[in-house]
Amino acid sequence: MTLNPADDTFAARLRQTLPEAVFRPAEPRYLEEPRGRWSGQCGLLALPRNVDEVAALVRAAAEVRVPVLPYGGGTGLVGGQIMSDGPAPLIVSLERVAAIRGVYPTENVLIAEAGAILAEVQAAAAEAGRLFPLSLAAEGTARIGGNLSTNAGGTGVLRYGNARDLCLGLEAVLPDGRIWHGLSRLRKDNTGYDLRDLLIGAEGTLGIITAATLKLFSRPAGEGTALFVVPDPQAAIDLLSLARDRLGEGVSAFELIAGQGLRFLADELPDIRQPFATPPDWCVLIELGLSRGLDPEEALAGLFEAALERDLTSGGLIAQSEGQRAAFWAVREQIPAANRRIGAVSSHDISVPISRIPEFIAEGDRIVAGLGDFRVNCFGHLGDGNLHYNVFPAPGRSKADHVNQRDAVKYAVHDLVHSMGGSVSAEHGIGRLKVEDLERYGDPVKLDAMRAIKAALDPLGIMNPGAVLRA
């Protein structure tokens, strides 16, 4: 039998087990998501203070089959933190389980609880003279448990990998309320199945991450940032190859920016300082992190000269100060904000093999043009093949004018991605938004294996039901 967590008996039982301070009325922020596409429901909101209280909550929910919805920073864009249908869930927010438990600079390791804000983890690493390289626009509010649960990407994947690549071990509460004590600081541990990799990217459907052992890195002695104008996406890819040939792992980020994105910024966020008087059709944002003895500005100047000789760029800007570096990154990071103000007909977080990006952009633009009068803003992490390919209405129209075309646009783009061996969810996860997409494009054998894992670890189906896999 499934009970509503607002049921007086269930709520009273929890309050007998845990202090009253753990529970709180659900404020609107727990029931909303950034794009405003769904509103959620909540039977009871709990803010546990440690892993034992998380375990007690999950055990109690399992006994009466109450759905459990883990909640991090609420910044996810695919609805994994919002449950609109079915019995009202017990929302378990990790925001108070937020301590930095330890920093081990000689090991390049930091242990953080799941509720620690990403920016706080970065700051704790910096205080120890180290770098935690996961970086994304929501790092001031996103929490590390959610970053791991969604296997977040961000701007540093080219050099450092996704969240999964930055984690050595986990502590987690499994769906029956048992605690898995897996906070290993080991780099090598071949002792059977890797539960860490199962829980990372599972979006709270296999358990609740409560703490993580994270990898740190030496801080680059010198950092440099530049914007290079490129004639087209193929030139951008060739420039990336040239940069890596010359600078190796010193290339930390390589972002593709379309002129349409710069024009959206000028229209919607005019206070953001534009780097070019006239927005070029395409440009790339390059970030270097070099070891001691290497000058990043000289390295970028040398790269520019080599690219100019190969007709891969026609101009550019190299940041001369921290203020200029921040201004360049502000342009890239505010593009999504401008997008939201205009309102996309359909947004796509996709990846394709890097060599096929020019073909994808050209064919995608052709297909979208055949569906109607639209504008496309294509931008993102060119270095790892992840693009945000977003389709907008023509000037003077709104996304509401194209509601009946949203699915047609989405499927046209996703079908193209799939035909090129790509992914329709590169870094944001599946959540509830893309469950149908996973069923449409996912390998059947993989899906069967995922369902078997879910059934084995969560036989009652209480953990974030409806996310990733259909409930």
C-alpha positions as CSV (number, residue, x, y, z in Angstrom):
1,M,0.0,0.0,0.0
2,T,1.3,3.5,-0.9
3,L,0.5,6.2,1.6
4,N,0.6,10.0,1.3
5,P,3.5,11.3,3.4
6,A,1.1,14.1,4.6
7,D,-0.9,11.3,6.2
8,D,-1.1,12.1,9.9
9,T,0.1,8.7,11.0
10,F,3.2,8.7,8.8
11,A,4.0,12.3,9.7
12,A,3.5,11.6,13.4
13,R,5.8,8.6,13.2
14,L,8.6,10.5,11.5
15,R,8.3,13.3,14.2
16,Q,8.6,10.7,16.9
17,T,11.7,9.3,15.2
18,L,13.4,12.6,14.3
19,P,13.5,16.1,15.9
20,E,10.7,18.5,14.9
21,A,13.5,20.8,13.6
22,V,14.0,18.4,10.7
23,F,10.6,19.2,9.2
24,R,9.5,22.4,7.5
25,P,6.6,23.6,5.3
26,A,7.4,23.3,1.7
27,E,8.3,26.8,0.3
28,P,7.6,27.4,-3.4
29,R,11.2,27.0,-4.3
30,Y,11.0,23.3,-3.6
31,L,8.2,22.9,-6.0
32,E,9.5,24.8,-9.0
33,E,12.2,24.3,-11.6
34,P,14.3,27.0,-13.3
35,R,12.5,26.9,-16.7
36,G,9.0,27.0,-15.1
37,R,7.8,24.0,-17.1
38,W,6.5,22.1,-14.1
39,S,5.2,22.6,-10.6
40,G,5.7,19.9,-8.1
41,Q,3.9,18.6,-5.1
42,C,5.1,17.7,-1.6
43,G,3.5,15.6,1.2
44,L,6.2,16.4,3.7
45,L,9.5,18.3,3.5
46,A,12.5,17.1,5.5
47,L,15.8,18.8,6.0
48,P,18.0,16.2,7.7
49,R,21.2,17.2,9.4
50,N,23.4,14.1,8.8
51,V,23.5,10.8,7.1
52,D,21.8,9.0,10.0
53,E,18.8,11.2,9.7
54,V,18.7,10.7,6.0
55,A,18.7,6.9,6.6
56,A,16.0,7.1,9.2
57,L,13.8,9.0,6.7
58,V,14.3,6.6,3.9
59,R,13.7,3.5,6.2
60,A,10.4,5.0,7.4
61,A,9.4,5.8,3.8
62,A,10.3,2.3,2.6
63,E,8.2,0.6,5.3
64,V,5.0,2.2,3.9
65,R,6.1,2.7,0.3
66,V,6.1,6.5,0.3
67,P,7.9,8.1,-2.7
68,V,11.2,9.8,-1.8
69,L,12.4,12.8,-3.8
70,P,16.0,13.8,-3.1
71,Y,16.6,17.5,-3.5
72,G,19.9,19.3,-4.0
73,G,20.1,22.9,-5.2
74,G,17.1,22.7,-7.5
75,T,19.0,23.9,-10.5
76,G,18.4,20.9,-12.7
77,L,16.9,21.6,-16.1
78,V,15.1,18.2,-16.9
79,G,12.7,18.0,-14.0
80,G,14.5,15.4,-11.9
81,Q,13.8,17.4,-8.8
82,I,10.1,18.0,-9.5
83,M,7.4,15.3,-9.0
84,S,4.0,16.5,-10.4
85,D,2.2,13.2,-10.7
86,G,1.4,10.3,-8.4
87,P,1.3,10.2,-4.6
88,A,2.8,13.4,-3.0
89,P,6.4,12.6,-2.1
90,L,8.6,13.0,1.0
91,I,11.1,15.6,-0.2
92,V,14.5,15.0,1.4
93,S,16.6,18.2,1.0
94,L,20.3,17.8,1.6
95,E,21.0,21.5,2.1
96,R,21.9,21.0,5.8
97,V,24.1,18.0,5.2
98,A,26.7,20.4,3.9
99,A,30.0,20.2,5.7
100,I,33.5,19.9,4.2
101,R,34.6,16.9,6.2
102,G,38.3,17.0,5.2
103,V,40.9,18.3,2.8
104,Y,44.0,16.3,2.1
105,P,46.3,18.4,-0.1
106,T,49.1,15.9,-0.4
107,E,46.6,13.3,-1.7
108,N,44.7,15.8,-3.9
109,V,41.5,14.8,-2.1
110,L,38.6,16.6,-0.5
111,I,35.6,15.1,1.3
112,A,32.4,17.1,1.1
113,E,28.9,16.4,2.2
114,A,26.2,16.4,-0.5
115,G,24.6,19.7,0.4
116,A,27.9,21.6,0.0
117,I,27.4,24.3,-2.7
118,L,29.8,23.8,-5.6
119,A,31.4,27.2,-5.2
120,E,32.1,26.4,-1.5
121,V,33.9,23.2,-2.6
122,Q,35.9,25.2,-5.1
123,A,36.8,27.7,-2.4
124,A,37.8,25.0,0.1
125,A,40.1,23.5,-2.5
126,A,41.6,26.9,-3.3
127,E,42.2,27.6,0.4
128,A,44.4,24.5,0.4
129,G,46.2,25.6,-2.7
130,R,44.4,23.1,-4.9
131,L,41.8,23.2,-7.7
132,F,38.4,21.5,-7.9
133,P,37.7,22.0,-11.6
134,L,34.0,21.3,-11.9
135,S,32.6,24.7,-13.1
136,L,29.2,25.6,-14.4
137,A,26.9,28.6,-14.5
138,A,24.8,27.5,-11.4
139,E,27.9,26.9,-9.2
140,G,26.7,29.5,-6.7
141,T,23.6,27.5,-5.9
142,A,24.1,24.0,-7.2
143,R,25.1,21.4,-4.6
144,I,27.7,18.7,-5.1
145,G,25.3,15.9,-4.4
146,G,23.1,17.0,-7.2
147,N,26.2,17.6,-9.5
148,L,27.2,14.0,-8.9
149,S,23.6,12.6,-9.2
150,T,23.3,14.2,-12.6
151,N,27.0,13.6,-13.6
152,A,27.3,17.3,-14.3
153,G,29.6,18.5,-17.1
154,G,30.4,22.2,-17.4
155,T,33.2,24.1,-19.0
156,G,36.2,22.0,-17.8
157,V,35.3,18.6,-19.2
158,L,37.8,18.9,-22.1
159,R,40.6,18.8,-19.6
160,Y,39.2,17.3,-16.4
161,G,36.2,15.2,-17.3
162,N,32.6,15.1,-16.0
163,A,31.6,14.9,-12.3
164,R,32.1,11.1,-12.5
165,D,35.7,11.5,-13.4
166,L,36.2,13.8,-10.4
167,C,34.9,11.4,-7.7
168,L,36.8,8.6,-5.9
169,G,34.2,7.4,-3.5
170,L,30.7,8.0,-2.1
171,E,28.6,7.7,1.1
172,A,25.0,7.0,0.2
173,V,21.7,5.9,1.7
174,L,20.2,3.0,-0.3
175,P,16.5,2.6,-0.9
176,D,16.0,0.3,2.1
177,G,17.6,2.9,4.4
178,R,21.0,1.2,4.8
179,I,24.1,3.4,4.6
180,W,26.8,2.5,2.1
181,H,30.1,3.7,3.6
182,G,32.1,4.1,0.4
183,L,34.1,7.3,1.0
184,S,37.4,5.7,-0.3
185,R,40.4,8.0,-0.9
186,L,42.0,5.3,-2.9
187,R,43.0,5.7,-6.6
188,K,43.1,2.0,-7.1
189,D,40.5,-0.4,-5.7
190,N,39.5,-3.4,-7.8
191,T,37.1,-5.0,-5.4
192,G,34.0,-5.9,-7.4
193,Y,31.2,-3.9,-8.9
194,D,31.6,-0.1,-8.7
195,L,28.5,1.2,-6.8
196,R,30.0,4.7,-7.1
197,D,29.5,4.7,-10.9
198,L,26.0,3.3,-10.5
199,L,24.9,6.1,-8.2
200,I,26.6,8.9,-10.1
201,G,24.3,9.9,-12.9
202,A,21.3,7.9,-11.5
203,E,19.5,11.1,-10.5
204,G,18.5,9.8,-7.1
205,T,16.7,6.8,-8.5
206,L,19.0,4.3,-6.8
207,G,19.7,6.0,-3.5
208,I,20.7,9.3,-2.0
209,I,24.3,10.5,-2.1
210,T,25.2,12.1,1.3
211,A,28.9,12.7,0.9
212,A,31.7,12.3,-1.7
213,T,35.4,12.0,-1.9
214,L,36.5,14.4,-4.7
215,K,39.7,14.7,-6.7
216,L,41.7,17.8,-6.5
217,F,44.4,19.1,-8.9
218,S,47.3,21.5,-8.8
219,R,46.3,25.0,-9.6
220,P,47.7,26.2,-12.9
221,A,50.6,28.7,-12.4
222,G,49.3,30.9,-15.2
223,E,45.8,31.2,-16.8
224,G,44.9,32.9,-20.0
225,T,41.7,33.6,-21.9
226,A,41.0,34.7,-25.4
227,L,38.2,35.1,-27.9
228,F,39.1,34.2,-31.5
229,V,36.8,34.9,-34.5
230,V,36.5,31.9,-36.7
231,P,34.9,31.7,-40.2
232,D,32.8,28.6,-39.4
233,P,32.4,25.6,-37.0
234,Q,34.9,23.5,-39.1
235,A,37.6,26.2,-38.6
236,A,36.8,26.1,-34.8
237,I,37.4,22.3,-34.7
238,D,40.6,22.7,-36.7
239,L,41.7,25.5,-34.3
240,L,41.0,23.2,-31.3
241,S,43.2,20.5,-32.8
242,L,45.9,23.1,-33.4
243,A,45.6,24.3,-29.8
244,R,46.0,20.9,-28.4
245,D,48.9,20.0,-30.7
246,R,50.7,23.1,-29.4
247,L,49.6,23.2,-25.8
248,G,48.4,19.7,-24.9
249,E,46.5,19.5,-21.7
250,G,47.0,23.2,-21.1
251,V,43.8,23.8,-23.0
252,S,41.2,23.9,-20.2
253,A,38.1,25.0,-22.0
254,F,37.1,25.6,-25.7
255,E,33.6,27.1,-26.1
256,L,31.8,27.8,-29.4
257,I,29.7,31.0,-29.5
258,A,27.4,31.9,-32.4
259,G,26.7,35.4,-33.5
260,Q,23.0,34.8,-32.8
261,G,23.9,34.4,-29.1
262,L,25.8,37.7,-29.0
263,R,22.9,39.4,-30.7
264,F,20.4,37.9,-28.2
265,L,22.7,39.3,-25.4
266,A,22.8,42.7,-26.9
267,D,19.0,42.8,-27.2
268,E,18.1,41.3,-23.8
269,L,21.1,42.0,-21.5
270,P,22.6,45.2,-22.9
271,D,24.6,45.8,-19.7
272,I,26.8,42.8,-20.6
273,R,29.8,44.3,-22.3
274,Q,30.2,42.9,-25.8
275,P,33.7,42.0,-26.9
276,F,33.2,42.9,-30.6
277,A,31.6,46.0,-32.0
278,T,29.8,43.9,-34.6
279,P,29.1,40.3,-33.5
280,P,30.9,37.8,-35.8
281,D,29.0,34.8,-37.1
282,W,31.2,32.5,-35.0
283,C,33.8,32.8,-32.3
284,V,35.5,30.6,-29.8
285,L,36.4,31.2,-26.1
286,I,39.7,29.6,-25.2
287,E,40.9,29.1,-21.6
288,L,44.5,28.0,-20.9
289,G,45.9,26.8,-17.6
290,L,49.7,26.4,-17.9
291,S,52.5,25.2,-15.6
292,R,55.2,27.4,-14.1
293,G,57.5,29.0,-16.6
294,L,55.0,29.3,-19.4
295,D,53.3,32.6,-20.2
296,P,49.7,32.1,-21.2
297,E,49.4,35.4,-23.1
298,E,52.5,34.5,-25.1
299,A,51.0,31.0,-25.7
300,L,47.7,32.5,-26.9
301,A,49.5,35.0,-29.1
302,G,51.5,32.2,-30.7
303,L,48.4,30.2,-31.2
304,F,46.7,33.2,-32.9
305,E,49.6,33.7,-35.3
306,A,49.6,30.0,-36.2
307,A,45.8,30.0,-36.7
308,L,46.0,33.2,-38.8
309,E,48.5,31.5,-41.1
310,R,46.1,28.6,-41.6
311,D,43.1,30.9,-42.2
312,L,41.4,29.6,-39.1
313,T,40.8,33.0,-37.5
314,S,40.4,36.6,-38.7
315,G,40.9,38.4,-35.5
316,G,40.6,38.1,-31.8
317,L,41.1,39.4,-28.3
318,I,43.5,38.2,-25.6
319,A,42.5,39.1,-22.0
320,Q,45.1,41.4,-20.4
321,S,43.7,41.2,-16.8
322,E,41.5,39.2,-14.5
323,G,38.8,41.8,-15.2
324,Q,38.9,41.1,-18.9
325,R,39.0,37.4,-18.4
326,A,35.9,37.6,-16.2
327,A,34.2,39.9,-18.8
328,F,34.9,37.3,-21.6
329,W,33.4,34.5,-19.5
330,A,30.4,36.7,-18.5
331,V,29.5,36.8,-22.2
332,R,29.5,33.0,-22.5
333,E,27.8,32.4,-19.2
334,Q,25.0,34.9,-19.7
335,I,23.9,33.5,-23.1
336,P,21.5,31.1,-21.4
337,A,19.9,34.0,-19.4
338,A,19.3,35.9,-22.6
339,N,17.9,32.8,-24.2
340,R,15.4,32.4,-21.4
341,R,14.2,36.0,-21.8
342,I,13.4,35.3,-25.5
343,G,11.9,31.9,-24.8
344,A,12.9,28.9,-26.8
345,V,10.5,26.9,-28.9
346,S,12.7,23.8,-28.2
347,S,16.0,23.5,-26.4
348,H,18.4,20.7,-27.0
349,D,21.4,19.5,-24.8
350,I,23.1,17.2,-27.3
351,S,26.5,15.8,-28.2
352,V,27.8,14.3,-31.4
353,P,31.3,13.1,-32.4
354,I,33.4,16.3,-32.6
355,S,34.3,15.7,-36.3
356,R,30.6,15.7,-37.2
357,I,29.7,19.0,-35.5
358,P,29.9,21.1,-38.7
359,E,27.7,18.6,-40.5
360,F,25.2,18.5,-37.6
361,I,25.0,22.3,-37.5
362,A,24.5,22.7,-41.2
363,E,22.0,19.9,-41.5
364,G,20.2,20.9,-38.3
365,D,19.8,24.5,-39.6
366,R,18.4,23.2,-42.9
367,I,15.9,20.9,-41.2
368,V,14.7,23.6,-38.8
369,A,14.3,26.1,-41.6
370,G,12.1,23.6,-43.3
371,L,9.8,23.5,-40.3
372,G,9.1,27.2,-40.1
373,D,10.5,30.7,-39.6
374,F,12.9,30.2,-36.7
375,R,16.2,31.5,-35.3
376,V,18.8,29.0,-34.0
377,N,21.4,29.8,-31.3
378,C,24.0,27.1,-31.2
379,F,26.7,27.3,-28.6
380,G,28.5,25.2,-26.0
381,H,31.4,23.0,-25.1
382,L,33.0,22.3,-28.5
383,G,36.0,20.6,-26.9
384,D,33.9,17.7,-25.7
385,G,31.3,17.7,-28.5
386,N,28.4,19.0,-26.3
387,L,26.3,21.7,-27.9
388,H,23.2,23.6,-26.8
389,Y,21.2,23.7,-30.0
390,N,18.2,26.0,-29.2
391,V,15.4,27.0,-31.6
392,F,13.7,30.4,-31.1
393,P,10.8,32.1,-32.8
394,A,11.3,34.8,-35.4
395,P,11.5,38.5,-34.2
396,G,8.1,39.7,-33.2
397,R,6.8,36.3,-32.3
398,S,6.9,34.2,-29.1
399,K,7.3,30.6,-28.2
400,A,3.6,30.5,-27.4
401,D,3.0,30.9,-31.1
402,H,4.8,27.6,-31.8
403,V,3.5,25.4,-29.0
404,N,2.1,23.0,-31.5
405,Q,5.5,22.7,-33.3
406,R,7.6,22.0,-30.2
407,D,7.6,18.2,-30.5
408,A,8.2,18.3,-34.3
409,V,11.2,20.5,-33.8
410,K,12.5,18.4,-30.9
411,Y,12.2,15.1,-32.8
412,A,13.7,16.5,-35.9
413,V,16.8,17.6,-34.0
414,H,17.0,14.5,-31.9
415,D,16.5,12.2,-34.8
416,L,19.4,13.9,-36.5
417,V,21.6,13.6,-33.4
418,H,20.8,9.9,-33.1
419,S,21.5,9.3,-36.8
420,M,25.0,10.7,-36.2
421,G,25.8,8.5,-33.2
422,G,25.2,11.2,-30.7
423,S,23.3,11.7,-27.5
424,V,20.1,13.6,-26.8
425,S,21.2,14.3,-23.2
426,A,24.9,15.3,-23.0
427,E,25.1,16.9,-19.6
428,H,21.8,17.7,-18.1
429,G,20.5,14.1,-17.5
430,I,17.2,12.5,-18.2
431,G,15.0,13.6,-15.3
432,R,11.4,13.5,-16.3
433,L,11.7,15.6,-19.3
434,K,13.6,13.0,-21.4
435,V,12.2,9.7,-20.3
436,E,10.4,9.3,-23.6
437,D,13.6,10.3,-25.4
438,L,15.6,7.6,-23.6
439,E,13.0,5.0,-24.6
440,R,13.0,6.2,-28.2
441,Y,16.7,6.4,-28.7
442,G,18.3,4.2,-26.0
443,D,19.7,0.8,-26.7
444,P,17.1,-1.8,-25.7
445,V,19.7,-4.0,-24.0
446,K,21.0,-1.1,-22.0
447,L,17.4,-0.1,-21.0
448,D,16.7,-3.7,-19.9
449,A,19.9,-3.7,-17.8
450,M,18.9,-0.3,-16.2
451,R,15.5,-1.6,-15.3
452,A,17.0,-4.7,-13.8
453,I,19.4,-2.6,-11.7
454,K,16.5,-0.4,-10.5
455,A,14.5,-3.4,-9.6
456,A,17.4,-5.0,-7.6
457,L,18.3,-1.9,-5.6
458,D,14.9,-0.3,-5.3
459,P,12.3,-3.2,-5.5
460,L,9.6,-1.0,-4.0
461,G,10.2,1.7,-6.6
462,I,10.2,4.6,-4.0
463,M,13.3,6.4,-5.1
464,N,12.5,9.4,-7.3
465,P,9.8,7.4,-9.2
466,G,9.3,8.6,-12.8
467,A,12.7,10.0,-13.2
468,V,15.1,8.4,-15.7
469,L,12.9,5.3,-16.0
470,R,9.1,5.3,-16.4
471,A,7.4,4.5,-13.0
